[in-house]
Amino acid sequence: MRVSPSLFLLSLITASAFALQPQVGAGIDVGYQKAWLDRWTINTPLVGLNVPVLLTDEHGVQLSIRYSPKGYKNDSSIYYQSDWLQYVDIPLCYMYYPGFFPIDLGITLGLNYSILLGVSSKNPNGFETSPDTAYYKKSDYGFLVGVHYKRPISHGALVFSLEYYGGLFTVRDYWVLPYSSEIRPVKNHAVSLCIGYDLPKLNFGGISGSKTLKQE
């Protein structure tokens, strides 16, 4: 009896999934972010939805979608202005939980794709559309590196994370000054501190409970 290649591949994937018994979860992050382009940081909020998938006790991946503004502030003179780049971030991260740590401390490494929704200019009178919107690129790519700590609770877990984002491509080149203009390529940077909540994870055997794989 001959088995088609596609059926064989499906069987292999299914067998691998049962062997690894991956656990799929869901969570939310709320945090505080210090962001900058090349000088003078701005403070912005960060809100994200996460879908973590743990493959083993130590290894997993996570796909997220976040509202994560970045930008710059100029308060070096009487004229004050800050541009908020209103981004939706889509990071895909690898998560590693070293077995030698006595607590659920994890390391995060990932790549991020950002979509620019618009640019808001903040001045003493509040927010308005920035006149410099056309100077910014419509998307950005970058890398993420961070650490996070999980604290199991009665139903799920609290997650505390510290993360750095570095843009890989220039998001703005041309700057118009009061009496001149200059070419100054800049990239996005941000450091964020978040608290999150993860629901109990699901696997092929049902709900895994409030504890993480390492503790189980």
N, C-alpha and C positions, 0 to 999 in steps of 0.2 A: 504494500500500500504506500503510495507516494504522498508526502506532506508538502504543501506549497510553502515557499520561502516566507511569505507574509504570515502564515499560520505558525510556522516555526518561530519567527521573531516575536509574535504576540505571546506565544507560550513561554519564551525565554524571559520576556519582560515581566510577565505575571509571576513566574517562578522566582525571579530576582526580587520582586516587590514583597512576596511573602517571606522570602529569606531575610530581607532587611527589616521588614515590618516598619516602614516609615510612619511617623506620626505627624499629622497635619493639624495645624492650629490656626488661630486668628487672634489678633490683638490690636491695640490702639496705643499711640504715643502722643503725649502732649509735652512740649518743652520750650526752652528758651535758647536763642541762638544769637551769637555775635558774628556778624558777617562783614566782609570788607572786599574791596576790589584791589586797591593798592595803598590805601591810607584811611584813617578815621573810620572806625567800625561803627555799624549801626546795630541796634538791638531789636530783634524781630521774634515773633512766635513761630512755633513749628508744630504741626498737627499731622499725624500719619496713621494709616491703616496698614497692618502687616499680616502676611500669610507665611508663617514659618513652617518648614518641613524638616523634621529631624530624621536622618537616615540611620544613625547609630547613636550610641551613648555620647560620642564626642563630635560628630560631624552633622551638619545640616545646611540648608539654604533658606533664604527668606526673600520674598518679593513684597515690595511696599509701594504705596502711593502716598505722597506727602504734599501739603501746602508748606512751602519753605522759601519765604522771601529772602533775597540777598540784596547787596547794593553798597552804597557809599554815603558818607556824610562829609560836608564841608562846613566847619564852624571856625575856620582859621581867621576870619575877619568879621566885620559887622554884618556882612551878607551871609545868612545861614540857609542851607538847603541840604536835603538828603533825598536821594533817589532810592526807592524801594523797587527792586526787580521782582515782580510777582510771579514766582515760579511754581509749577507743579512738577515735583521730582518723582522719578520712577527708579528706585535703586534695586539692584539684584545683588544680594550679599551671600558670602560663604561664612558660616558660623562654626567656630571651633571651641569646644569645651575641653581644655586639657585635663587629663585624668589626675594629674599631680596636684591640682588646686583643691584645698579642703572645702571650698565653697563653690557654688554654681557661678563661677566667673568665666565669661566667654570672651572670645576675640572675634571681631567682625572685620571682614575685608570684602570690598565690593566695588561695582561700577554703577554709575548713575547717569541717567538721561533726564534732562530738564527741558520743559516747555515753558517759554516765556508768555504769560498771559497779557502782560502790560507793564508799564512803568509808572509808578506814582511818585510825585514830587511832594515831599513834606516840608513845609515852611511854618513859621510861627502862626499862620492862620489855619493850618490843617493840611489835608491831603488834596491834591489836584493832579490832573494828568500832566506828566512831565513833558516839557518842550523838547527834550533830548531823546524821546522814545525811538526815533528813527536811527539813532547811532548804535543801538544795542542789537546784538544778534538774537534771532528768534528761538534759538535752542542752545543748550550747553551740554557737554559731556565731562564727567569727572570721576574721581575715585573717592572711596570712603574707607576710613580705618577707625576703629574704635574698640571700646571694651564695654561690657554690660554685665550686670549682676542680677540674678533672679532670686526672688524671695517667695517661696511657696506660701499660699494662704489657703483658706478652707475650700475655695473653689477657684482654681487657676493659680496665677502667680503675678506678683508685681515685678516690673523690670526697670532697673535704673541703668541708664546708658550715657556714656561720654563719647563723642564722635567728632572727627575732623573731616571736612570735605575740601577737596582741592580740584579746581577746574583744570581741564587739560587743554582747552582752546581759548583763544582770545574772545571776549564778549563785547569789547568796545576798543576802537583804535583812535578815534578822532574826538578831540575836546575843544570846544569853543570857549575862549576866555573873554573877559570884558574888552580887552584891547588887542587880542591876538588869538591865535589858535595853535594847537600842537598835536603831534602824533604821539600817543602814549598807550601802547597796548596793555590791557589789563585782563585779569582772570578772576573768577569767583573763588572766594575762600570763606569758610565758615567753621566755627566750633559750636557744637550744640550740647546741651545737657537736658535729658528727658527723663520723665517717669512714664511708665506704661503699664498696661494690664493685658495679660495673655489668658485666653480661655483655656480650659482643659483640652488637651490634644486628643484627636481621634486616630485610632489605628485599625488594623484589620480585625482586632479582637474587641473593639469597642472603645469607650472613653478611658483614657489612661489615668485619670485622676488629677489631683492638684499638684502632685510632685513631678519633678522632671525625671527624665530617663536615668540620669546619673544617680539620683537618690534611690530610684527603684531598683 
